[in-house]
Amino acid sequence: MGDKIKSLIQRLKGNEFWLKLAKNVSTIVVGQGGASALNMVTAFASAGILGAAGYGSLMIGQTFMQAVDAFLNFQSWQGVIRYGSICMERHDDDGLAATIKAGFFVDVCSAIVGCAVSFAIVPYVSSLLGWDAVSTTAATIFCFEIIVHIEGTPTGVLRLFDKFNYVAIYAVSIAAMKLALVASTLYLYGPNVVAVACVYCAVDIIKGVALFVLALAVVSKRIGLKKVVAAKQHDLPSGFLSFTLWSNLAGTADAPIQYFDVFFLSMLSSEVVGVFKFFKQLLTAFTLLSTPVQQAIMPQLAELIAKGKNEQAYSVVKRIERIFIKVVTPFAFLAIIVVPPALGYFMDPLYGRYWYLFAALTALTEVGIVFTALHPCFTAYGLSKQSTGITLLANVTYLLACYFLLSVMGVMAIPLAMCMQYALAICLKTIYIKRVVLP
């Protein structure tokens, strides 16, 4: 084993791309791992004290905000990374400054629109889906945070300039603050969903402001804030606005599978929502490796593609898929066997009775992890328009499956619909890359 580790280290030292990726991924893993562990404790505390129904109401409110945010609040991080990488490769500081300025402008304008619309439609969505007063109040509270969701360009800036250590420290700090405040609120007010929703919202507002300030500090040091403010529109790389529009439309098209599961399940009961969301929260532990890879890989793929190394970029994706299959599969089987009965014993028998739901979600989580590098690679190729079309088709299929199967299969309609969506998105993107990008 020691010889294998030494051999791996030697190979990494001889390959700048993989060495850089390993360094950035390990940094994110430390930060993401610490933050996820703290967030997991927060979820356990919230679900345990609020109960499945109370936690479900909290998640309904938060998911409503996230869905509106996904539909209306444009995030420009993909465009900042892609065109920022091109500008850096060309040593075009004016173009880089214009790219960052345009990204901030898009973020701020869309955040204002998203916040206004969310407040306006809460009563209508609540009435349509039959939410109770607690869920509706929680949804209204969460709407306040959309105004500070200007995280697209800050995220892109930190990844573009390899400031993954900043992201790690920031993530852990915010997660620790959230745990402390939620624990204090639960201790003082008990199972009060509205009070916990206020704390969740307040922490997310602090999170958005802190990330914005952090990005401004990095920009100030690297190219200067004055240069960004003074940047001219004619210096903006051709295609940035079009790419950003299409990449955001792809995100909007992907909103159903990200958030609509809760809306469909809320028509069954808040308890089902609570169980479903708690299972998904637990399964985020599996993303401790895939999420860092997804965050770290796009800037490097964009750099390879900017240099014309399209085949090398895709070979990186395939290699990551093979690694994840070997690493994740044993842990997925272990989780399916151990987690449901443990939750049923230590928390609530309801979690144990839904073991089949946990098994299905675990299998789907593994599939998502294995193909985690495919989606940023597709975007790095500049295929934002094609990504939108594929994502829209896959999510329309998901919505139709949910609609027609929910009354027949109950909660299991959601995993089946997710399976259809995953299969379409993964297969179509893979075929397009092989037949069009790499003919």
PAKE-433150 format. One record per residue (C-alpha): residue number from 1; x, y, z. Coordinates in steps of 0.2 Angstrom, whole numbers, padded with zeros to 4 digits. Layout:
N
ROSE; num; east; north; up
ROSE; NUM; X; Y; Z
...
REM end
This chain:
439
ROSE; num; east; north; up
ROSE; 1; 0000; 0000; 0000
ROSE; 2; 0014; 0012; 0004
ROSE; 3; 0023; 0009; -0012
ROSE; 4; 0006; 0012; -0022
ROSE; 5; 0004; 0029; -0012
ROSE; 6; 0022; 0034; -0016
ROSE; 7; 0020; 0029; -0034
ROSE; 8; 0004; 0040; -0035
ROSE; 9; 0013; 0055; -0027
ROSE; 10; 0027; 0053; -0040
ROSE; 11; 0015; 0053; -0054
ROSE; 12; 0006; 0068; -0048
ROSE; 13; 0022; 0078; -0046
ROSE; 14; 0026; 0074; -0064
ROSE; 15; 0009; 0080; -0071
ROSE; 16; 0005; 0099; -0068
ROSE; 17; -0014; 0097; -0072
ROSE; 18; -0017; 0082; -0060
ROSE; 19; -0006; 0090; -0046
ROSE; 20; -0016; 0106; -0047
ROSE; 21; -0032; 0097; -0047
ROSE; 22; -0027; 0086; -0032
ROSE; 23; -0022; 0102; -0022
ROSE; 24; -0038; 0111; -0026
ROSE; 25; -0049; 0096; -0023
ROSE; 26; -0040; 0092; -0006
ROSE; 27; -0042; 0110; -0001
ROSE; 28; -0061; 0110; -0005
ROSE; 29; -0063; 0093; 0003
ROSE; 30; -0056; 0100; 0020
ROSE; 31; -0068; 0115; 0019
ROSE; 32; -0083; 0106; 0012
ROSE; 33; -0080; 0091; 0024
ROSE; 34; -0080; 0102; 0039
ROSE; 35; -0095; 0112; 0033
ROSE; 36; -0105; 0097; 0028
ROSE; 37; -0101; 0089; 0045
ROSE; 38; -0108; 0104; 0054
ROSE; 39; -0123; 0106; 0042
ROSE; 40; -0127; 0088; 0046
ROSE; 41; -0127; 0091; 0064
ROSE; 42; -0138; 0106; 0061
ROSE; 43; -0150; 0095; 0051
ROSE; 44; -0150; 0081; 0064
ROSE; 45; -0154; 0094; 0078
ROSE; 46; -0168; 0103; 0067
ROSE; 47; -0176; 0086; 0062
ROSE; 48; -0175; 0079; 0079
ROSE; 49; -0183; 0093; 0088
ROSE; 50; -0195; 0100; 0075
ROSE; 51; -0201; 0082; 0071
ROSE; 52; -0203; 0075; 0053
ROSE; 53; -0218; 0087; 0050
ROSE; 54; -0210; 0102; 0057
ROSE; 55; -0194; 0099; 0047
ROSE; 56; -0204; 0096; 0032
ROSE; 57; -0213; 0113; 0034
ROSE; 58; -0196; 0121; 0036
ROSE; 59; -0189; 0113; 0020
ROSE; 60; -0205; 0117; 0010
ROSE; 61; -0201; 0136; 0014
ROSE; 62; -0183; 0135; 0010
ROSE; 63; -0186; 0125; -0006
ROSE; 64; -0199; 0138; -0012
ROSE; 65; -0185; 0151; -0011
ROSE; 66; -0172; 0140; -0019
ROSE; 67; -0184; 0137; -0034
ROSE; 68; -0188; 0155; -0037
ROSE; 69; -0170; 0159; -0035
ROSE; 70; -0165; 0146; -0048
ROSE; 71; -0179; 0152; -0061
ROSE; 72; -0176; 0171; -0059
ROSE; 73; -0159; 0175; -0051
ROSE; 74; -0146; 0173; -0064
ROSE; 75; -0129; 0166; -0059
ROSE; 76; -0114; 0171; -0070
ROSE; 77; -0100; 0160; -0062
ROSE; 78; -0099; 0149; -0077
ROSE; 79; -0097; 0163; -0089
ROSE; 80; -0084; 0172; -0078
ROSE; 81; -0074; 0156; -0077
ROSE; 82; -0075; 0152; -0096
ROSE; 83; -0071; 0169; -0103
ROSE; 84; -0060; 0174; -0088
ROSE; 85; -0049; 0159; -0093
ROSE; 86; -0049; 0165; -0111
ROSE; 87; -0044; 0183; -0106
ROSE; 88; -0030; 0176; -0094
ROSE; 89; -0023; 0165; -0108
ROSE; 90; -0022; 0180; -0119
ROSE; 91; -0016; 0192; -0105
ROSE; 92; -0031; 0203; -0109
ROSE; 93; -0033; 0212; -0092
ROSE; 94; -0046; 0224; -0100
ROSE; 95; -0057; 0210; -0105
ROSE; 96; -0055; 0201; -0088
ROSE; 97; -0060; 0217; -0079
ROSE; 98; -0075; 0219; -0091
ROSE; 99; -0080; 0201; -0089
ROSE; 100; -0081; 0203; -0070
ROSE; 101; -0090; 0219; -0071
ROSE; 102; -0103; 0212; -0082
ROSE; 103; -0105; 0197; -0071
ROSE; 104; -0108; 0208; -0055
ROSE; 105; -0121; 0218; -0065
ROSE; 106; -0131; 0202; -0070
ROSE; 107; -0130; 0195; -0052
ROSE; 108; -0137; 0211; -0044
ROSE; 109; -0151; 0215; -0057
ROSE; 110; -0157; 0197; -0056
ROSE; 111; -0157; 0196; -0037
ROSE; 112; -0168; 0211; -0036
ROSE; 113; -0180; 0204; -0048
ROSE; 114; -0180; 0187; -0040
ROSE; 115; -0183; 0194; -0023
ROSE; 116; -0198; 0205; -0029
ROSE; 117; -0206; 0190; -0038
ROSE; 118; -0204; 0178; -0024
ROSE; 119; -0214; 0189; -0012
ROSE; 120; -0228; 0192; -0024
ROSE; 121; -0231; 0174; -0028
ROSE; 122; -0230; 0166; -0011
ROSE; 123; -0249; 0167; -0008
ROSE; 124; -0253; 0159; -0025
ROSE; 125; -0241; 0145; -0023
ROSE; 126; -0246; 0141; -0006
ROSE; 127; -0265; 0141; -0011
ROSE; 128; -0261; 0130; -0026
ROSE; 129; -0252; 0117; -0017
ROSE; 130; -0262; 0117; -0001
ROSE; 131; -0248; 0122; 0011
ROSE; 132; -0252; 0125; 0030
ROSE; 133; -0249; 0142; 0038
ROSE; 134; -0232; 0137; 0045
ROSE; 135; -0225; 0132; 0028
ROSE; 136; -0232; 0148; 0020
ROSE; 137; -0224; 0159; 0034
ROSE; 138; -0207; 0150; 0032
ROSE; 139; -0208; 0152; 0013
ROSE; 140; -0211; 0171; 0016
ROSE; 141; -0196; 0172; 0028
ROSE; 142; -0184; 0164; 0016
ROSE; 143; -0189; 0176; 0002
ROSE; 144; -0179; 0190; 0011
ROSE; 145; -0162; 0182; 0007
ROSE; 146; -0164; 0182; -0012
ROSE; 147; -0159; 0200; -0012
ROSE; 148; -0141; 0195; -0007
ROSE; 149; -0140; 0180; -0019
ROSE; 150; -0126; 0189; -0029
ROSE; 151; -0115; 0174; -0027
ROSE; 152; -0112; 0170; -0045
ROSE; 153; -0098; 0181; -0050
ROSE; 154; -0089; 0180; -0032
ROSE; 155; -0090; 0161; -0034
ROSE; 156; -0082; 0162; -0052
ROSE; 157; -0069; 0174; -0046
ROSE; 158; -0063; 0164; -0032
ROSE; 159; -0062; 0148; -0043
ROSE; 160; -0054; 0157; -0057
ROSE; 161; -0040; 0164; -0046
ROSE; 162; -0038; 0147; -0037
ROSE; 163; -0043; 0154; -0020
ROSE; 164; -0050; 0138; -0015
ROSE; 165; -0042; 0140; 0003
ROSE; 166; -0053; 0156; 0005
ROSE; 167; -0068; 0146; 0000
ROSE; 168; -0064; 0132; 0013
ROSE; 169; -0062; 0144; 0028
ROSE; 170; -0077; 0153; 0023
ROSE; 171; -0088; 0138; 0021
ROSE; 172; -0083; 0131; 0038
ROSE; 173; -0085; 0147; 0047
ROSE; 174; -0103; 0150; 0040
ROSE; 175; -0108; 0132; 0044
ROSE; 176; -0101; 0134; 0062
ROSE; 177; -0111; 0150; 0064
ROSE; 178; -0127; 0142; 0058
ROSE; 179; -0125; 0127; 0070
ROSE; 180; -0123; 0138; 0085
ROSE; 181; -0137; 0150; 0081
ROSE; 182; -0149; 0135; 0077
ROSE; 183; -0144; 0126; 0092
ROSE; 184; -0147; 0142; 0103
ROSE; 185; -0164; 0145; 0095
ROSE; 186; -0170; 0127; 0097
ROSE; 187; -0164; 0128; 0116
ROSE; 188; -0173; 0144; 0119
ROSE; 189; -0189; 0142; 0108
ROSE; 190; -0191; 0123; 0106
ROSE; 191; -0199; 0116; 0091
ROSE; 192; -0203; 0133; 0083
ROSE; 193; -0202; 0132; 0064
ROSE; 194; -0204; 0150; 0061
ROSE; 195; -0190; 0154; 0073
ROSE; 196; -0178; 0142; 0065
ROSE; 197; -0183; 0148; 0048
ROSE; 198; -0178; 0166; 0053
ROSE; 199; -0161; 0159; 0059
ROSE; 200; -0158; 0149; 0043
ROSE; 201; -0162; 0165; 0033
ROSE; 202; -0151; 0177; 0043
ROSE; 203; -0136; 0165; 0041
ROSE; 204; -0139; 0164; 0023
ROSE; 205; -0139; 0183; 0021
ROSE; 206; -0123; 0184; 0031
ROSE; 207; -0116; 0170; 0019
ROSE; 208; -0120; 0180; 0004
ROSE; 209; -0113; 0197; 0010
ROSE; 210; -0097; 0188; 0016
ROSE; 211; -0094; 0180; 0000
ROSE; 212; -0097; 0196; -0010
ROSE; 213; -0084; 0205; 0001
ROSE; 214; -0071; 0191; 0000
ROSE; 215; -0072; 0192; -0019
ROSE; 216; -0070; 0211; -0020
ROSE; 217; -0054; 0209; -0009
ROSE; 218; -0047; 0196; -0022
ROSE; 219; -0052; 0207; -0037
ROSE; 220; -0044; 0222; -0029
ROSE; 221; -0028; 0213; -0026
ROSE; 222; -0027; 0204; -0043
ROSE; 223; -0033; 0218; -0055
ROSE; 224; -0039; 0232; -0045
ROSE; 225; -0057; 0238; -0041
ROSE; 226; -0055; 0254; -0051
ROSE; 227; -0050; 0245; -0066
ROSE; 228; -0066; 0234; -0065
ROSE; 229; -0077; 0249; -0062
ROSE; 230; -0069; 0259; -0077
ROSE; 231; -0071; 0244; -0088
ROSE; 232; -0079; 0247; -0105
ROSE; 233; -0092; 0237; -0114
ROSE; 234; -0082; 0235; -0129
ROSE; 235; -0069; 0226; -0119
ROSE; 236; -0081; 0213; -0115
ROSE; 237; -0076; 0196; -0123
ROSE; 238; -0088; 0192; -0138
ROSE; 239; -0101; 0179; -0133
ROSE; 240; -0100; 0182; -0114
ROSE; 241; -0118; 0188; -0112
ROSE; 242; -0125; 0175; -0124
ROSE; 243; -0116; 0161; -0115
ROSE; 244; -0121; 0168; -0098
ROSE; 245; -0139; 0169; -0104
ROSE; 246; -0139; 0151; -0111
ROSE; 247; -0130; 0144; -0096
ROSE; 248; -0143; 0152; -0084
ROSE; 249; -0157; 0145; -0095
ROSE; 250; -0149; 0128; -0093
ROSE; 251; -0149; 0131; -0074
ROSE; 252; -0167; 0137; -0075
ROSE; 253; -0172; 0121; -0085
ROSE; 254; -0164; 0110; -0072
ROSE; 255; -0174; 0118; -0057
ROSE; 256; -0188; 0105; -0058
ROSE; 257; -0177; 0090; -0053
ROSE; 258; -0168; 0101; -0040
ROSE; 259; -0183; 0108; -0031
ROSE; 260; -0200; 0102; -0037
ROSE; 261; -0199; 0085; -0028
ROSE; 262; -0203; 0094; -0012
ROSE; 263; -0218; 0103; -0021
ROSE; 264; -0225; 0087; -0027
ROSE; 265; -0222; 0078; -0010
ROSE; 266; -0230; 0093; -0001
ROSE; 267; -0246; 0088; -0009
ROSE; 268; -0245; 0071; 0001
ROSE; 269; -0239; 0077; 0018
ROSE; 270; -0226; 0088; 0027
ROSE; 271; -0220; 0072; 0036
ROSE; 272; -0216; 0064; 0019
ROSE; 273; -0206; 0080; 0014
ROSE; 274; -0197; 0079; 0030
ROSE; 275; -0191; 0061; 0028
ROSE; 276; -0187; 0064; 0010
ROSE; 277; -0177; 0080; 0013
ROSE; 278; -0168; 0072; 0028
ROSE; 279; -0163; 0058; 0018
ROSE; 280; -0156; 0069; 0004
ROSE; 281; -0147; 0079; 0018
ROSE; 282; -0138; 0064; 0024
ROSE; 283; -0133; 0058; 0006
ROSE; 284; -0124; 0075; 0004
ROSE; 285; -0110; 0066; 0014
ROSE; 286; -0107; 0056; -0003
ROSE; 287; -0104; 0073; -0012
ROSE; 288; -0089; 0077; -0001
ROSE; 289; -0077; 0071; -0015
ROSE; 290; -0088; 0074; -0031
ROSE; 291; -0093; 0092; -0026
ROSE; 292; -0075; 0098; -0024
ROSE; 293; -0070; 0090; -0040
ROSE; 294; -0085; 0098; -0049
ROSE; 295; -0080; 0115; -0042
ROSE; 296; -0061; 0113; -0045
ROSE; 297; -0062; 0105; -0062
ROSE; 298; -0071; 0118; -0073
ROSE; 299; -0057; 0131; -0072
ROSE; 300; -0044; 0118; -0077
ROSE; 301; -0055; 0111; -0091
ROSE; 302; -0059; 0128; -0098
ROSE; 303; -0040; 0131; -0098
ROSE; 304; -0037; 0115; -0108
ROSE; 305; -0051; 0119; -0120
ROSE; 306; -0044; 0137; -0122
ROSE; 307; -0028; 0130; -0128
ROSE; 308; -0037; 0118; -0140
ROSE; 309; -0035; 0102; -0130
ROSE; 310; -0052; 0096; -0132
ROSE; 311; -0048; 0077; -0132
ROSE; 312; -0037; 0079; -0117
ROSE; 313; -0051; 0088; -0107
ROSE; 314; -0064; 0074; -0111
ROSE; 315; -0051; 0060; -0106
ROSE; 316; -0050; 0068; -0089
ROSE; 317; -0068; 0067; -0087
ROSE; 318; -0068; 0048; -0091
ROSE; 319; -0054; 0045; -0080
ROSE; 320; -0063; 0053; -0065
ROSE; 321; -0079; 0043; -0069
ROSE; 322; -0069; 0027; -0067
ROSE; 323; -0061; 0032; -0051
ROSE; 324; -0078; 0037; -0043
ROSE; 325; -0086; 0020; -0048
ROSE; 326; -0072; 0011; -0038
ROSE; 327; -0073; 0023; -0023
ROSE; 328; -0091; 0026; -0021
ROSE; 329; -0100; 0009; -0024
ROSE; 330; -0094; 0000; -0008
ROSE; 331; -0100; 0015; 0003
ROSE; 332; -0116; 0016; -0006
ROSE; 333; -0120; -0002; -0002
ROSE; 334; -0115; 0000; 0016
ROSE; 335; -0126; 0015; 0018
ROSE; 336; -0141; 0006; 0011
ROSE; 337; -0139; -0008; 0024
ROSE; 338; -0135; 0002; 0039
ROSE; 339; -0143; 0020; 0039
ROSE; 340; -0162; 0016; 0038
ROSE; 341; -0163; 0004; 0053
ROSE; 342; -0151; 0016; 0063
ROSE; 343; -0162; 0031; 0060
ROSE; 344; -0178; 0021; 0064
ROSE; 345; -0170; 0016; 0080
ROSE; 346; -0162; 0032; 0086
ROSE; 347; -0173; 0045; 0079
ROSE; 348; -0190; 0040; 0072
ROSE; 349; -0197; 0023; 0066
ROSE; 350; -0204; 0033; 0051
ROSE; 351; -0187; 0034; 0044
ROSE; 352; -0184; 0015; 0045
ROSE; 353; -0201; 0012; 0036
ROSE; 354; -0195; 0022; 0021
ROSE; 355; -0179; 0011; 0019
ROSE; 356; -0184; 0008; 0001
ROSE; 357; -0184; 0027; -0003
ROSE; 358; -0167; 0029; 0005
ROSE; 359; -0160; 0014; -0006
ROSE; 360; -0167; 0022; -0022
ROSE; 361; -0160; 0040; -0017
ROSE; 362; -0143; 0032; -0013
ROSE; 363; -0142; 0023; -0030
ROSE; 364; -0146; 0039; -0039
ROSE; 365; -0134; 0049; -0029
ROSE; 366; -0120; 0037; -0034
ROSE; 367; -0125; 0039; -0052
ROSE; 368; -0124; 0058; -0050
ROSE; 369; -0107; 0057; -0042
ROSE; 370; -0099; 0046; -0055
ROSE; 371; -0104; 0058; -0069
ROSE; 372; -0100; 0074; -0059
ROSE; 373; -0087; 0080; -0071
ROSE; 374; -0097; 0078; -0087
ROSE; 375; -0108; 0093; -0084
ROSE; 376; -0094; 0106; -0081
ROSE; 377; -0085; 0099; -0096
ROSE; 378; -0100; 0101; -0107
ROSE; 379; -0101; 0119; -0101
ROSE; 380; -0082; 0122; -0103
ROSE; 381; -0084; 0117; -0121
ROSE; 382; -0095; 0132; -0123
ROSE; 383; -0111; 0121; -0126
ROSE; 384; -0122; 0132; -0115
ROSE; 385; -0136; 0132; -0128
ROSE; 386; -0136; 0114; -0131
ROSE; 387; -0135; 0111; -0112
ROSE; 388; -0151; 0121; -0111
ROSE; 389; -0160; 0110; -0124
ROSE; 390; -0155; 0094; -0116
ROSE; 391; -0158; 0099; -0098
ROSE; 392; -0176; 0106; -0103
ROSE; 393; -0180; 0089; -0112
ROSE; 394; -0174; 0079; -0097
ROSE; 395; -0183; 0090; -0084
ROSE; 396; -0200; 0090; -0094
ROSE; 397; -0199; 0071; -0094
ROSE; 398; -0196; 0072; -0075
ROSE; 399; -0211; 0083; -0073
ROSE; 400; -0222; 0072; -0083
ROSE; 401; -0217; 0057; -0074
ROSE; 402; -0220; 0065; -0057
ROSE; 403; -0237; 0071; -0062
ROSE; 404; -0243; 0054; -0069
ROSE; 405; -0235; 0043; -0057
ROSE; 406; -0237; 0052; -0040
ROSE; 407; -0255; 0046; -0037
ROSE; 408; -0250; 0028; -0042
ROSE; 409; -0233; 0026; -0034
ROSE; 410; -0233; 0039; -0020
ROSE; 411; -0216; 0044; -0014
ROSE; 412; -0207; 0032; -0026
ROSE; 413; -0213; 0041; -0041
ROSE; 414; -0200; 0054; -0037
ROSE; 415; -0184; 0043; -0038
ROSE; 416; -0191; 0034; -0054
ROSE; 417; -0194; 0051; -0062
ROSE; 418; -0176; 0057; -0057
ROSE; 419; -0169; 0041; -0065
ROSE; 420; -0177; 0046; -0081
ROSE; 421; -0170; 0063; -0080
ROSE; 422; -0152; 0057; -0076
ROSE; 423; -0152; 0045; -0090
ROSE; 424; -0158; 0057; -0103
ROSE; 425; -0146; 0071; -0098
ROSE; 426; -0130; 0060; -0096
ROSE; 427; -0133; 0050; -0112
ROSE; 428; -0137; 0065; -0123
ROSE; 429; -0122; 0075; -0117
ROSE; 430; -0110; 0060; -0119
ROSE; 431; -0117; 0057; -0137
ROSE; 432; -0115; 0075; -0142
ROSE; 433; -0097; 0077; -0136
ROSE; 434; -0092; 0061; -0145
ROSE; 435; -0101; 0064; -0161
ROSE; 436; -0100; 0083; -0163
ROSE; 437; -0085; 0090; -0152
ROSE; 438; -0074; 0075; -0154
ROSE; 439; -0079; 0068; -0171
REM end
